Amino acid sequence: MSLRHLLPPTLAAAVAAALLVPASPAAAGPTPRATAAGAAATAGAAAIDAGLAAETARDGRLAQRTAADLAAAGRAAVAVQRANVALTAATQRLGVAELVEAVEAAKERQARAALGAAAVTLYMDMGSAGDAVPTADQPFAEPTGRQLADATLAHLAVAQLQRRFHRYQRVVRRWPAHRAVLISAVHRAAAALGAARHAVGAVRSRLVADAHAIHAAGPDPADLRAAMVWPGTDVPTVAMEAYRAAAALADQRTPSCGIQWYDLAGIAQVESNQGRHGATAIAASGETAPPILGPPLDGQAHTADIPAIATSYADGGGPYQRAVGPLQFLPGTWNALGASVGMAPGDPNNLWDAAVGAALYLCRAGSFATGPNVAALYSYNQSASYVAEVAALEQAFAAVAVAGPPPPLPAQLAAAGG
């Protein structure tokens, strides 16, 4: 803005009027022309004083508005700084790109609005648009020292405000860079999450494919039979089949015996919970694992002292014999039984072998045609309470209806006992 724009039009006109009147010689006397010139000079001086007073009042208002504008700019700076702190804290807490963009946009709008208002107010107060433009016949007077000082102060205020505005613009321009860094981090995290989801999806797809393959192949009937129990009882299906086949074989060899599946089930219930003692499980083949072993018969705690013998099956080892398998045969009894009935020794840990051995052993001691044979049971375990418990279980099992022919023996047993 030129300094000539600092003089209002009325003041400029008065100064021009004063400058257009030439000075009279000192010797000349007062003439009408001189008197008129003096009156014009006096009027011009009064106009100048009035113009200076108006300019002083205007400068005061300008200074007040400039101070208000600077305060507004300061508040805008504080708002931008608080926005930066709030955005940083919120980003650290949540790490969400959307929050960054929302806070950035709100604070940027607030700062721009405050700075824009301050710049417009100052521009209007400086009179750039409202002052009249002097013409050629209205020369300008030199501004006073006060006017120069006020104009300099106004220019300094404008320059300071411009510097602050430019600083705020730099802050605003830096927001996209910060936002880009945050968004890049969010994108990297999203990519990692997508890769993890893809890996989980691949594993899930493989599991589903395996499940479909297993479902298409169907369950192994042998495994299903090993896990089932006979209807109306807690006897495993594999055990029930072994007891029925063993009773049928014993009846063939000793028709007068009359032993039934429930006689063998009563003994097996007391001896080993039908081959499920502890953690032992029964396979479809009748094998039991881990082996069911009684305490060593070492003569302690009212037990007999029976030294160990060589066996071909799991018997617990050690220097003394132990009862073995789901029907708890002593190794010595088992080996002697095989020799007496003309059968291969087999394995007392196998439920099929043990059931056949128990049926043949009991039939050698008496007949079960009319019910539990107490003498035969006593020969199996010489305990009156044991015999009473087994006999009660036999009668309970006998109430269960079992229809159909007994299943065939496994090939090795059928060949040995035929």
C-alpha positions in Angstrom: 0.0 0.0 0.0 1.4 3.4 -0.9 1.9 6.0 1.8 -0.3 8.4 0.0 -3.3 6.2 0.7 -2.9 7.0 4.4 -4.3 10.5 3.9 -8.0 10.7 3.8 -9.6 12.6 0.8 -10.6 15.7 2.9 -7.1 16.1 4.4 -5.6 15.7 1.0 -7.9 18.4 -0.4 -7.0 20.9 2.4 -3.3 20.4 1.9 -3.6 20.8 -1.8 -5.5 24.1 -1.3 -2.8 25.4 1.0 0.0 24.5 -1.4 -1.7 26.2 -4.4 -1.6 29.7 -2.6 1.7 31.4 -3.3 3.5 33.3 -0.4 3.3 37.2 -0.5 6.5 39.3 -0.3 7.2 40.7 3.1 7.1 44.3 2.0 3.7 44.1 0.4 0.8 45.3 2.3 -2.4 43.4 2.8 -4.4 43.2 -0.3 -7.7 41.6 -0.9 -6.0 38.8 -2.6 -3.6 38.3 0.4 -6.5 38.5 2.8 -8.3 35.8 0.9 -5.2 33.7 0.9 -4.7 34.1 4.6 -8.3 33.0 5.2 -7.8 30.1 2.9 -4.6 29.1 4.8 -6.4 29.4 8.1 -9.2 27.2 6.8 -6.6 24.8 5.4 -4.8 24.5 8.7 -8.1 23.9 10.5 -9.0 21.2 8.0 -5.5 19.6 8.5 -6.0 19.6 12.3 -9.5 18.1 11.9 -8.1 15.5 9.4 -5.2 14.6 11.8 -7.7 14.2 14.7 -9.9 11.9 12.5 -6.8 10.0 11.4 -5.7 9.6 15.0 -9.0 8.2 16.0 -8.9 5.9 12.9 -5.4 4.8 13.9 -6.6 4.0 17.4 -9.4 1.8 16.0 -6.9 0.2 13.6 -4.6 -0.6 16.5 -7.4 -2.1 18.5 -8.5 -4.3 15.6 -4.9 -5.3 14.9 -4.5 -6.4 18.5 -7.8 -8.3 18.3 -6.6 -9.9 15.0 -3.3 -10.9 16.6 -5.2 -12.4 19.6 -7.3 -14.4 17.2 -4.2 -15.6 15.4 -2.7 -16.6 18.7 -5.9 -18.5 19.6 -5.7 -20.2 16.2 -2.1 -21.3 16.9 -3.2 -22.7 20.3 -6.1 -24.5 18.6 -3.7 -26.0 16.0 -1.3 -27.1 18.7 -4.0 -28.6 20.8 -5.4 -30.4 17.7 -1.9 -31.8 17.1 -1.6 -33.1 20.7 -5.1 -34.5 20.7 -4.6 -36.3 17.3 -1.3 -37.8 18.5 -2.8 -39.1 21.7 -5.9 -40.5 19.9 -3.7 -42.1 17.3 -1.5 -43.7 19.9 -4.6 -45.0 21.8 -6.6 -46.3 18.8 -4.4 -46.2 15.7 -7.4 -45.6 13.6 -7.0 -43.7 10.3 -10.5 -42.5 10.3 -10.0 -40.7 13.6 -6.9 -39.0 12.3 -8.7 -37.7 9.2 -11.7 -36.4 11.2 -9.6 -34.5 13.8 -7.3 -33.2 11.0 -10.2 -31.9 9.0 -12.0 -30.2 12.0 -8.8 -28.5 13.3 -7.8 -27.4 9.8 -11.1 -25.8 9.2 -11.0 -24.1 12.5 -7.5 -22.7 11.9 -8.3 -21.6 8.4 -11.5 -19.8 9.5 -9.8 -17.9 12.3 -6.8 -16.8 10.1 -9.1 -15.9 7.2 -11.3 -13.7 9.4 -8.2 -12.0 10.8 -6.7 -11.3 7.4 -10.0 -10.0 5.9 -10.6 -7.7 8.9 -7.1 -6.3 8.7 -7.3 -5.8 4.9 -10.6 -3.9 5.3 -9.2 -1.7 8.2 -6.2 -0.6 6.1 -8.7 1.0 3.6 -7.4 -0.6 0.4 -10.8 -0.8 -1.1 -12.5 2.3 0.2 -10.1 5.2 -0.1 -10.5 7.6 -3.0 -7.7 7.7 -5.6 -6.3 11.2 -6.0 -6.3 12.8 -9.4 -3.6 14.9 -11.1 -5.1 18.2 -9.8 -4.9 17.0 -6.2 -1.3 16.7 -5.3 -0.3 15.0 -2.1 1.2 16.5 1.0 4.1 14.7 2.7 2.7 12.6 5.6 3.5 13.6 9.2 5.9 11.7 11.4 3.0 10.3 13.4 1.3 9.1 10.2 4.6 7.4 9.1 4.9 5.8 12.5 1.3 4.5 12.5 1.7 3.2 8.9 4.9 1.4 9.9 3.2 -0.1 12.9 0.3 -1.3 10.7 2.8 -2.8 8.1 4.6 -4.6 10.9 1.4 -6.0 12.2 0.4 -7.2 8.8 3.8 -8.8 8.3 3.6 -10.5 11.7 0.2 -11.8 10.9 1.4 -13.0 7.5 4.3 -14.9 9.0 1.9 -16.6 11.5 -0.5 -17.4 8.7 2.4 -18.9 6.6 3.5 -20.9 9.7 0.0 -22.3 10.1 -0.1 -23.1 6.4 3.1 -25.1 6.8 1.5 -27.0 9.8 -1.6 -27.7 7.8 0.5 -28.9 4.8 2.4 -31.3 7.1 -0.8 -33.0 8.1 -1.1 -35.0 4.9 2.4 -36.4 5.4 1.5 -37.5 9.0 -1.7 -38.9 7.8 0.1 -40.8 5.0 2.4 -42.4 7.6 -0.4 -43.4 9.8 -2.5 -44.7 6.9 0.5 -46.7 5.6 0.9 -48.3 9.0 -2.8 -49.2 9.1 -2.5 -50.6 5.6 0.5 -52.8 6.6 -1.4 -54.0 9.6 -4.4 -54.7 7.4 -2.2 -56.7 5.0 -0.8 -58.7 7.8 -4.3 -59.4 9.1 -5.4 -60.4 5.7 -2.4 -62.8 5.3 -3.2 -64.4 8.7 -6.9 -64.7 7.7 -5.8 -66.4 4.5 -3.6 -68.8 6.4 -6.5 -69.6 8.8 -8.8 -70.1 5.8 -6.3 -72.5 4.2 -6.1 -74.6 7.3 -9.8 -74.5 7.7 -10.2 -75.6 4.1 -7.9 -78.5 4.7 -9.7 -79.5 7.8 -13.0 -79.4 6.0 -11.6 -81.4 3.1 -10.3 -84.0 5.6 -13.7 -84.1 7.3 -15.4 -84.7 4.0 -13.0 -87.4 3.1 -13.5 -89.2 6.5 -17.3 -88.8 6.1 -17.1 -90.2 2.6 -15.0 -93.1 3.7 -17.3 -93.8 6.6 -16.4 -95.1 10.0 -14.6 -98.4 10.5 -17.3 -100.9 11.6 -14.8 -102.6 13.9 -14.1 -99.3 15.7 -17.8 -98.7 16.1 -18.4 -102.2 17.5 -15.5 -101.8 20.0 -17.1 -98.6 21.3 -20.7 -99.9 21.6 -22.3 -101.7 24.5 -24.9 -104.4 24.3 -28.5 -103.1 24.5 -29.9 -103.3 28.1 -26.5 -103.9 29.6 -23.1 -102.1 30.2 -21.3 -105.0 28.6 -19.2 -104.0 25.6 -20.4 -105.5 22.3 -17.0 -107.1 21.7 -17.1 -108.7 25.1 -20.7 -109.9 24.6 -19.7 -111.5 21.3 -16.7 -113.2 22.9 -18.8 -114.6 25.8 -21.5 -116.0 23.5 -18.9 -117.6 21.2 -17.0 -119.1 24.1 -20.2 -120.5 25.7 -21.1 -122.1 22.4 -17.7 -123.6 22.0 -17.8 -125.0 25.6 -21.2 -126.5 25.0 -19.9 -128.2 21.8 -17.0 -129.7 23.7 -18.9 -130.5 26.9 -22.7 -130.7 26.1 -23.6 -131.2 29.7 -22.0 -128.0 30.9 -24.8 -125.6 29.9 -22.7 -122.5 30.5 -24.2 -119.2 29.2 -22.8 -115.9 28.2 -24.1 -114.3 31.5 -22.0 -116.7 33.6 -18.9 -115.4 32.0 -20.1 -111.8 32.1 -20.7 -112.1 35.9 -17.1 -113.2 36.4 -15.6 -110.5 34.1 -17.7 -107.8 35.8 -16.1 -108.6 39.2 -12.6 -109.3 37.8 -12.1 -106.3 35.5 -15.3 -104.4 34.7 -15.6 -106.3 31.5 -12.0 -105.7 30.5 -12.2 -101.9 31.2 -10.3 -101.7 34.5 -8.6 -98.4 35.0 -7.4 -96.9 31.7 -7.6 -100.2 29.8 -9.5 -100.2 26.5 -10.8 -103.0 24.3 -10.0 -103.2 20.6 -12.3 -104.8 18.0 -9.9 -107.8 18.0 -10.4 -108.3 21.7 -6.9 -107.0 22.7 -6.8 -105.1 25.9 -4.3 -102.3 26.5 -2.7 -101.5 28.8 -2.7 -105.0 30.3 -4.8 -105.6 33.4 -2.5 -107.1 36.0 -3.1 -108.2 39.6 -0.7 -107.7 42.5 2.4 -109.9 42.6 1.8 -113.1 44.6 4.8 -112.8 46.8 3.3 -114.3 50.0 2.7 -110.9 51.5 -0.7 -109.5 52.7 -2.3 -113.0 52.9 -1.4 -113.9 49.4 0.2 -117.1 48.1 3.9 -117.2 47.2 3.9 -118.2 43.5 7.2 -117.8 41.6 7.0 -116.5 38.0 7.2 -118.7 35.0 8.1 -118.1 31.4 5.3 -116.8 29.3 4.8 -115.5 25.7 2.4 -112.7 26.7 2.5 -109.6 28.9 2.5 -110.7 32.5 4.1 -107.7 34.3 7.5 -109.4 34.7 9.2 -109.7 38.1 9.9 -112.8 40.2 6.3 -113.6 41.1 3.2 -114.4 39.1 0.3 -111.9 38.7 -3.3 -112.5 37.6 -3.4 -111.4 33.9 -6.1 -110.1 31.6 -9.8 -109.3 31.8 -10.6 -112.7 33.4 -7.5 -112.6 35.7 -5.8 -115.9 34.9 -2.6 -116.8 36.7 0.1 -117.7 34.1 0.5 -121.2 35.6 -3.3 -121.9 35.5 -3.5 -120.5 31.9 -0.7 -122.7 30.6 -2.0 -125.8 32.4 -5.5 -125.2 31.0 -4.3 -125.1 27.5 -2.5 -128.3 27.8 -5.5 -130.1 29.5 -8.1 -129.1 26.9 -5.8 -129.6 24.0 -5.7 -125.9 22.9 -2.9 -123.5 22.1 -2.0 -121.3 25.0 -3.2 -118.1 23.3 -3.1 -114.8 25.2 -5.1 -114.2 28.4 -4.9 -110.4 27.7 -7.2 -111.0 24.7 -10.9 -111.0 25.6 -11.7 -113.8 23.1 -8.9 -116.1 24.3 -9.7 -115.3 27.9 -13.5 -116.0 27.5 -12.8 -119.4 25.8 -10.3 -120.3 28.5 -12.8 -119.3 31.4 -15.7 -121.3 29.8 -13.6 -124.4 29.4 -12.2 -124.1 32.9 -15.6 -123.7 34.5 -17.1 -126.6 32.5 -14.4 -128.9 33.9 -15.6 -128.1 37.4 -19.4 -128.7 37.0 -22.6 -127.9 35.1 -24.4 -124.5 34.8 -27.5 -126.0 33.3 -29.7 -125.1 36.3 -28.1 -121.8 37.2 -24.9 -120.6 38.8 -22.6 -123.4 39.9 -21.2 -122.4 43.3 -18.6 -125.1 43.3 -17.3 -124.1 39.9 -17.2 -120.5 40.9 -15.4 -121.3 44.1 -12.8 -123.1 42.1 -12.2 -120.0 40.1 -11.7 -117.8 43.2 -11.9 -119.3 46.7 -13.8 -116.5 48.3 -17.4 -116.9 49.5 -18.2 -113.2 49.0 -16.7 -113.4 45.5 -18.9 -116.3 44.7 -22.1 -114.6 46.0 -21.4 -111.4 44.1 -20.7 -113.3 40.8 -23.9 -115.4 41.2 -26.0 -112.3 41.8 -24.6 -110.7 38.6 -25.2 -113.9 36.6 -28.9 -113.8 37.6 -29.2 -110.1 36.7 -27.6 -110.6 33.3 -29.7 -113.6 32.6 -32.8 -111.4 32.5 -31.4 -109.6 29.4 -32.9 -111.0 26.2 -30.3 -111.9 23.6 -31.6 -113.3 20.3 -29.9 -114.8 17.3 -27.1 -117.3 16.9 -23.7 -116.7 18.6 -21.0 -115.1 16.4 -18.2 -117.3 15.0 -14.9 -117.5 16.8 -11.8 -115.8 15.4 -10.0 -118.0 12.9 -7.1 -118.8 15.3 -9.4 -119.9 18.1 -11.7 -121.9 15.7 -8.7 -123.8 14.4 -7.4 -124.5 17.9 -10.7 -125.6 19.5 -12.4 -127.4 16.6 
